[in-house]
Amino acid sequence: MTTEEAAQHDLEPAVAVVGMSGRFPGAPDLDAYWANLRDGVCSLSAFTEKELLADGADPAELRNPAYVPAQGHLADADRFEAELFGFNRTEAAALDPQHRVLLETAWSALEDAGYAPLNAPSRTGVYVGGSPTEHALAAGTDPALAGSIGALQVRILTDREFLAPWISYRLGLDGPSMTVQTACSTSLTAVHLAVQALLLGECDTALAGGVAIGTVRRQGYVHYQGGVFSPDGRCRPFDEKAAGTVPGSGVGVLVLRRLEDALADGDPVRAVIRGTAVTNDGAGKVGFTAPGVDQQTAAITQAWAAAGLEPSAAQYVEAHGTGTELGDRIELEAARAAFTAGAGPDGIALGSVKSNIGHADAAAGAAALIKTVLMLEHATLAPTVDVTSPVAALADSPLRLVTEARQWPARPDLPRLAGVTSVGIGGTNVHVVVQEAPAREPRAAVGARPTVLPLSARTERQLALVASRLAARLREADAPALADVAHTLRTGRVGMPVRAYVVAAGAREASDKLMALAEGRPDPVRDPSGEAWLRGEEAAWPTLDGEVRRVRLPAYPFAGESHGALTLRGPAAHEPAESAAPAPGSELEAEVAGLVIEALDLDGPAGLEKTYFEAGGDSLTAVHLAGRLRDELDIDVPIQLFLEPITLKEMTIRIVEIKEGGGADGALDALLAEFEAES
């Protein structure tokens, strides 16, 4: 394609990546992820016997000579800021860790794009998928849990088919909401579907990605000769010594918008998706789990055709690259067929992030795409690690395995371009063409004047973190203009109870005041709009200079407690909550109160001073509670009782009175009918 043709095609429909968030082994955020990738860090963990036993490993299994104590482990995957998303502690403990982590990552991705997570653009769609989990399997086979919160509630809180709807519900997103499953290619398939939905006008913004947290425990695996797992806990894609992959965990979410909309709205474009394609191998392979050459090649050529480019325009390919002999060999054959024609003498760089973090299953495609976007942003090719002898087949192809970090060179006729491939068991192949972001026009210089920067969090400690992280960002060489920072803080963050603000006329002054605030020294300068912000009122912010735009700022620092995870190795014990409040009077009242306390996860009888909704009650909990009252105590409760603005103590007394007065026939049936109608 000529330079003129390429430039013209840039004006045609394309999709912008405007925000990203992710957590991967060794990397709680994308800054750490990039540092590890750039520096060639292998983030796979090798566990000690003590660590494995502490997390419930079977001692007999550890004595197996084929047991490999390694994994791409995701730290703190059991932690969750449940209150921020409207879950009580009982619900949070039952909620699958995949759901918890994905909710927080979706929140952070929207913040990265400069949008307040609870005030995202209308018609925002969600396209995500997840992996099977130990937690979900344990929950589904635990009759005690079903008896405690209800079988329907167990399924809704643990089944991966509800990954997308929970995000849409808790963040108020009203576009299409789809949970995608194509095995290992799930998250890149989700990106493809989101891109197509945007180009077809089915939504105007989309969250796309995936999550894989098979277990929150530290655990290894048993290596079988001829199996897919590595015998030594290391993954070496496209290396002569490659002998298998290593299981890993991770989560990645990207925020996508049509490029023309993103540019018009002043979004921080991180990269551009030029084309995508999905194929399936059908019967054209040696077995169901085996990959196929022809349709992998087709996915690549179709994606580049959708981009209006020849595959030879690629400078880099992020491969699926599992480190298995069969998988790598077939992927190389497919890539060679797609990229050889027209390839230049320098060849096309090749890599696989699985060498760094292992195989993140449903999140693998998101991990690969995010890596590629980061490389484009930093104009740097990150190395594939633990490779010492690239396979001989590379010599007969245009592909060159990257084993050391190096600059990604610019070229005069085309922007930097890359392809990302993901392959799923069952044969679903995906390829995405990614281009570097268009250069953002420098902001017109304006005179410095005092600007109010509002901050908020749920706790004082988190507010200090918000302030210190923003202070660090404003000290960086590429710090955004203060007016853009103020605009993003005002419109792209959710207002929380603990609030503060600083007033500054420049980035350095703002950084100094933010650090002082983080250390417990508020800004002595007062501002009327800032004072309104502190009171929780609607602030009439002063007009900002120039044409403001969204900028990337540090995301909210989640600080949730551990809610654990269910395990097939035995349920964890829970200590009963203590309370100094007086216990209910009668035996029946005590039984009713006990059911209410358990259903709403209250801190003992003291929690009965709240109303039903103040205690976190909702329609699902009402269905479950009414069912238990009828089944266990033979009390039919009218639906109106849950809606009345009375304390739970008073509600408990009225339920006892219903029992003594003869009940209310059909109350649960009516409640169920109403719930089904609302659904």
N, C-alpha and C positions, 0 to 999 in steps of 0.2 A: 504494500500500500504506500502511495506517495505521501510526502509530508502534507501537501494540500488536502488530500483525501482524509488523512488522519485528523487534521485540525477541524475539518467539516464535520466529521463523525462525532467530535466532542460535543457538538451542539445538539445531537440527537439524544433520545431518552437514555438516561443513565441513573444510577442510584448512588447516593452518597452515604458513607458511613459517618455519622455525626457524633456518635458516642459509643463507648465500649467500657465494659467492666469484666473482670475475671479474677478467679483465684485458682492457682495451680500448685502442685507440689513445690515447696520451697518459696512460694510467692503469694503473700496475702493480697497483693494488688498488682496492677499492671506495670507500675514502676519497677517493682522487684522482679517481676517476670522478665521485663526487658533487660534488666541488669544481668540476670542469670543467663539469658539467651546470648547476649552480646559477649559475655565473658566465658562462654562455653562451659557452664556449670551443669553437671549431671545432678538433678534434684531427686533422684530415686533414693529411697531410704533403705538402709540395711539395719534390721532390728536385732537387738540382743535377746537372748533367751529370757532374761528378766522382764524386758519390755513386753514380749509376746505373752508370757505367763500372766503378767499383770492385766492384760487385756483379754484374758480368758482362753488362751490357746490350750489345746489338748496336749499335755506333756508327751503322750505316746506319739502324736503326730510330729512333734519336734524331734523325736528320736529317729524319724524316717530319714535315711541318707539322701533321699530325693527331695526333701523339704528345703525350699529356698526362702530364707527370711527377708524378703525384699518386697517393696511396693512403692508406687508413686502415691505417697500418703498426703492427704489434705489435712493440715493441722486445724484444730478448733472447728471442725465441721459439725460438732454437736452444739455449738453456741448459737443463740438466736435472740434478737431483740423483739420478743413476742408482742409486747404491748404496743410497739410502733405499728404493728400490722393488725392489731385488734384481736389477738388470740390470748385466751387466758392460759394459765399454766397447765391445766389438764389437756387442753387442745394442743398446746405447744409440745408437750411431751409425746403425744400421739402422732403429731404431724411428722411426716418423714423428713429426715435431715435434708434430703434433696429439695423438698419444697421450701424448707426454711432458707437454705443457702441461695436458692434460685430467686426467691422473693427479694432478698437483700441485694443480690447482684443486679436484678432488674432495676431496683431503686437507684443504685449507684450508676448504672449505665445512663439512665435518664438525666441524672445530675451531671454526668460527664458531658452530655449534649447541651447542657444549659437549661434544662426544663425541670420544673418542680415536679417530683414524682406523683403528687396528688393533684396536680393541675396540668397534666400532659395535654398535648394537642388533641382535639377531637378526632375521631376515626383512627385511633391508634390500635393496630392489630398486634397479636402475640402469636409467635410461631416458635415453639420450643419442644424439646423432648428430653427423656431421661432414661436411665438404665434400671435394670432390676436391682432391688436392694434387700439386704438382710432384714432391715427394719420392717419393710412392707410384708415380707414373707412371715416374719415372726408375729406381726400384728394380725395377719389374716388367719393364723393358726392358733390364736390365743383366745379361748372362750371367755376367760376372765375379763379381758379388755372389752370384748363385745358386750359382755354383761354389764360392764361399768359405764360405757359411753354409748353403746348401741352399735350394731353391725353396720348400719348405713354410715354412721359417723366415722367408723374405722376405715371404711373404704374411701370415703371422700378425703380423709386426711392422709392416706398412705398410697393410694393408687396413682401411678404416674400419668394416667389419662387425665388427671385433674391439675397437672402442672400449669398449663396455660390458663385455665379458668380461674385458678386462685390468684394469679397475677392480675388478670383483668378485673376481678372482683375487688381485691384489696387496693389496687391503684386506680380504680375507676376508669378503666380503658374500654371504650365502646366499639372498637373495630373487631374484625374477625379474631377468634381465639381458638387456636388449633394445637393440640398435642401431636407431634410428629414422631413416628417410629420407623426407622430404616436401619436398625442395629448400629454398627460402627459409623455409618455416614449420616446419622440422625441430624446432628446440628448443622451440617452443611446443606442437607436437604431442606432444613427449616429456613436457612438463608435463601435458598433458591425459591421456595414458596413465597417468602416475604417479598423478595424482589419482584416476582411475577405479580403479586397482589398490588404492589405499589404502581407498577407500570400499567396494570389493567384498571387502576382507579378504585380498587376494592377497599383501600385504606390510604391514608395520607402520611402516616408514620407507622413504623413497625419495629417491634422488639423481636429479635431472632437469636437463637442459640441453643444451648443444651447443658445438661448437668449429669454427672456420673459420680455417685458416692455409694458404691456397693456396700461399704461398711465404714463406720467412723473408727473402728478398732484398728490397731496396728496388727497386721497379719501378713503372712507370706503365702506361698502356694506350693503345690507338689509338682515337680517337673516330671513329665513322662516323655520317654524317647519317642520322637516323631510327633509330639504335641506342639502347640503353638507358643508355649512359655519357655523363656530362656533358662538355661541350666545354671547360670551364675548371677542372676539378678540384674543384668545389664542388657540394654537394647541397642543393637548395632546395625541400623538400616544400611543396606547396600555395601556391607563389609563382607569380605571373604569368611570371616569368623562368625557372621550372624547365625544365631541358632534359635531365635525366638524373641517374643516380646515380653514386656513386664506389665502387669495390670496397674492402672493408675486412676486417680480421681481428679476431678476438676469441674469448673463451671465457667461458662463464658456467654455473655450477652452483648449483642451489637444493636445500636439504634440506627435505623435506616430511614431515609427520606428520599423522595425524588430530588435529583441534583438541582434542578431549576428552582424547586421550592426552598431547598436548603440555602442556596446562594441568595435568593430573594429575601429570606427571613433572617439572614445574618447568622446562620448556624456555623459552628466550628467543624468544617469538613475535614475528616482525618484521612479518607481515601475514597476512591470511586470504584464501584462495581460496574464493569462495562458489559459483562455477559455471564450467563449461567446456563447449565444444562444438566439434565438427569437422564440416565439410561438404566436398563437392567440387563444382566447377562442372559436371562431366559434359560434355555436348556443348553446354551453354548459353552459349557464348561464341564470339567470332569466330575464334579459333585456339587451338592447344594452349598456347602461351605466354601468351596474353592472359588477364586476369582477367575474372570475370563478376560482375554486380551481384546477382542474386537469391540465390545461395548464400552470398555474403558477408553479405548481410542476414540470411539464415537462421541463420548461425553466431552472429551477434550476438544475435538474439532468442532462440535456443535456449539460449545460455549464461546470459542474464539470467533466462529461465524456470527453468533449473536452479537458479539462485540464489534463486528465489522472489520476484523483484523485477521491476519494469518497467524497460526500458532508460532511461527518462527519469530514473531515480534516480541515474544517473551524473553525476558532477561533472567528470570528465576522461576523455578517450579517447586512449590512446597508439596511434597509427595505424601501419600498415605503412609508409606514406609514403616511397616510394622517390625521389620527385622526378622521376618520368617523367610526361609529359603524360597518356598513356592510363591508367596505373596510378592516379595521383592522382585523375583525374576519375571513374573507376569506383568507387574506394574512397569518395569523397565521396558519390556517388549512393547507394551501399549504406548508408553510415552515416546519411545524411539520412533514408532510408526507415525505418531501425531506431529512430532516436533522436528524431524530430520529435514523435511523439505524446506529449503530456503534458509536454514540456520547458518549464521555467520561463522567465521573461523574461530571466534572466541568461545563459541558454544553457549549453552544455557546452564546457569547455576542450578544446583539441585540440593534439597535438604529435607529433613524430617524432624519435627519437634519431639517425636516419640523417644528419640535418644536422650532427651533432657528430662521428660516427665513421665515416660511410659505411655501405655495405650489408655487414653481417657474415655474409651468406649463412646457413649452418646455425646460426650463433650469434645471428642477428638477433632472434629472438623472446625469447631469454634476456636479451639486452641491453635490450630494451624492457620486459620484465617487471621486471628488476632496477631499472631507472630508475624505474618506477612505484612499486615498494616503497620506494625511497629517498625519493621525493617524499612518500609517505604518512607515512613516519617523521619527516620534517622539516617536514611541513605546508607545503610550498612547491612551487609549480608552476614547473618549469624551462622556459626558453625554447627554442623552435625557432630556430636561428641562421641567419644569412645570408638572412633573409626580409625584404624591404622592401615588397612589394606582394602581399598575400594575394589569392588568386584570387577573382574576382567571385562564383563559385558559393557561397562561404561565406555570402554575404549572404542567400541564400534557405534557409539551414539553421540549426539551433540550435547549430552548432559554431562556436567562436571560437578562432582560432589564437593560441597563447601566444607572444609575441615578446619579452617581458620577464619576468624572474623576479618572482613575486609570491606573497603568502601564499595558502595553500589554506584557505579559510574553513571553520570547523566549522558545523554546522547542528543545530538542536534535535531534529529528528525522526528523523534517520538519521545513521549514521556516514559518514565520508568513503568514497566508492566510486569505482572507476575501471574502465574496460574496456581490454583490450589486444588488438590484432588483429595477426595475422600471416598472410601470403598466400604460397603457394608456386607456382612455375612448375609447371604440370600441374594446378593448380586446387584444391589442398588449403588450405582456409581454417580458421583457428582463432581463437577468441575466448575470453578468460579474464576473469572478473569478480573484482576484487581489492578487499578492504576493509581499512581500517586495523586494526592489532592492538588487541585489547582492552587497556585500561589494566592495567598490572601493579601488583598491590597493593604498597604500600610495605612494606619489610621492617621487622618489629618491632624497635624499638631495644633493643640489648643492651649490657651493659657491655663496655668495651674490655679485651681481654686478649691476651697474646702469641700470635700465630698464625704457623705455619710455612708459608712459600710456597716450594714446590719448583720448580726450573727445570732444564731440560736441553736439550741440542742435540748436534749431531754434531761441532762444532768450537768452540774457544774464542771465535773471532770471532762465530759465530752465537749463542753463549750471551750474549755482550755485547749483541747486538742484541735478543735476547729480553728481557733485563733492562731495557734502555733504553726499549724500546717499551711494556713493561708499566708502567714508572715514569711515562711520559707519560700513559698511560691513567688511572692512579690520581690524576693531578693535574687531570683534567678535572672540570667541575662535576657531571656525572652519573656520577661514578665509582661502581662497584658496591661493595656491602658487602664488607669484607675476608674474612669467612667464606665468602661466595659465590665470591670470587676463589680462595681456598684450595681450596674444593671442586672448582672447575672445573680448576685446575691439577693436582690429585691424580687426578681421574677422567676428565678430558677432554683429556689430552695423553699422547702416547707417550713413555715413558722412553727417553732416549738416553744415549750413553756419557759425554759431558761434562756434569757435574752441579754444581749449587750450590743454596743456599737462603738465605733471609733470614728473620729472626724480627721481627715488628713487631706493635704493638697498634693501629695506625690507618693509614689510607690515606697520610697525609703522611709518617709515619715509614717506611712500606714503600717509598714512592716514593724517598725520600732514600737508603735502603739499597740499593735496586735500581740507582740511578744510580751509587752508589759501587761496586757490584759490576761494573757495565758499564765502569767506569774502572779495574778491576783491584784494588779494595779490598774483599775479602770481609767479610761481617758477622762481627764478633768474637764475637757471641752464639752459643753452641753449644746444640744440642738433640738428644736421643737419636734421635728419629725422623728428624731431618734427617741425622744422621751415618749412619744405616742407609741412607737414600736415596743418600748419596754413595758408599757401598760397593756399591750396586747390589742391596741386599737388599730384601725385602718390608718396607716401613715400617709400623709400627703407629702411624698418625697419631692425635694427640689428637682427641677429639670436638669438633666445631665447635658454636658457640652457635646456637640457634634452628633453624628449618627451612630448610636450605640449598637452593639452587637453582642451575642453570647460568646463567652470564652470558657475554656476548660479550667476548672478550679478543683482543688482537692474535694473528694466526696465526703459524705457524712461518715463519721467514725463510729461504726456499730460497736456496742459494748454489751451485748446480751449475755445472759448467764447460760451455763450448760443445761440443756434439757435432755441430755443423754440420748440413747437410741436403744430400741428393742433389739434383742439378740436371740438367736436360736440356742445359745448356750445357757439360757436361764434368765428369767426376769430380774431386774434390779429391785432391791428392797427400797421402800419409801417410808420415811419417818412420818408419823402422824403430826399434823400441825398442832401447836400448843396455843392456848388462849386463856387469858385470865377472866374472860367474860363468863357470866353465869350460864349454866347449861339450861336447856329448855325444861319446863316443869314436868309434864306428864310423860309416860312411857311412849304413847303414840306421837306426841309432839316431838319427842327426842328422835324417834324413827324418821318422821317426816323431815325434821331439820337435818338429820344425817344425810338423807338422800339429796336435799337441796345443796348442802355443803359440798358433797362429793361431785354432784353434777356441775357445779359452778366453780369448783376448785377454790373454795374459800379458806381463809385462815381461821378455821374453827368457828364457834358461835359468834365471835365478834363481827364476822363478815355479814351476819344476818341484819345488820343495821343499814345495809345498802338496799337500793331497789333492785329489781330483777335485771334491768338494763344497765344500771351502774355497775353491777357485778359481772357484766360481760355476757349476759344471756342473749340468745337469739332464737330463731324459729326452730333450728335443728335441736338445740338443747331443750327447748320446750317440748318438742315431740318426744324426745328421749325421757325427760323427767316425768311427763304425764304418763308415759307408758310404764315406767317403773312404779309410779304411785298406784296405778291400776293393777299391775301384775303382782306386786309385792304386798301392798296394803289394802287392795280392793277399794281404792278411792278414785272416782271419776272427777277430774278437775275441769271446770269450765275455762275456755280460752281467755275470757275477759280478765281472769285473775292475774294472768301473766302481764297484762297490759296496764294494770292499774298502778298509779304512782304511790305505792305503799312499800314499806320496808319488807325484806324477806322474812323478818320475824313476824310481822303482821300477816304476811301471806301464809306462813306456816300455821299460825293460829286459825286462819280461815279454812285452810285445808282440813285441819282437824275437825272444825265445825261442820264442814261438808260431810265428813265421814259420820259424825254423830247425828247429822240431820237427814241422812239418806242419800247423799251424793247427787250427781247431775249426769243423767244417762246420756251416753253418746258424746261426751265432751272430747275424748281423745279422737273419735272418728271425725268430729268436726274440725279439730285441730289439724289432723292429717290431711283432710280434704282441702283446708285452706293452704297448707304448706305446698301440696301438690299443685294447687291453682297458681300460687306464686311462682312455682318452679317452671 
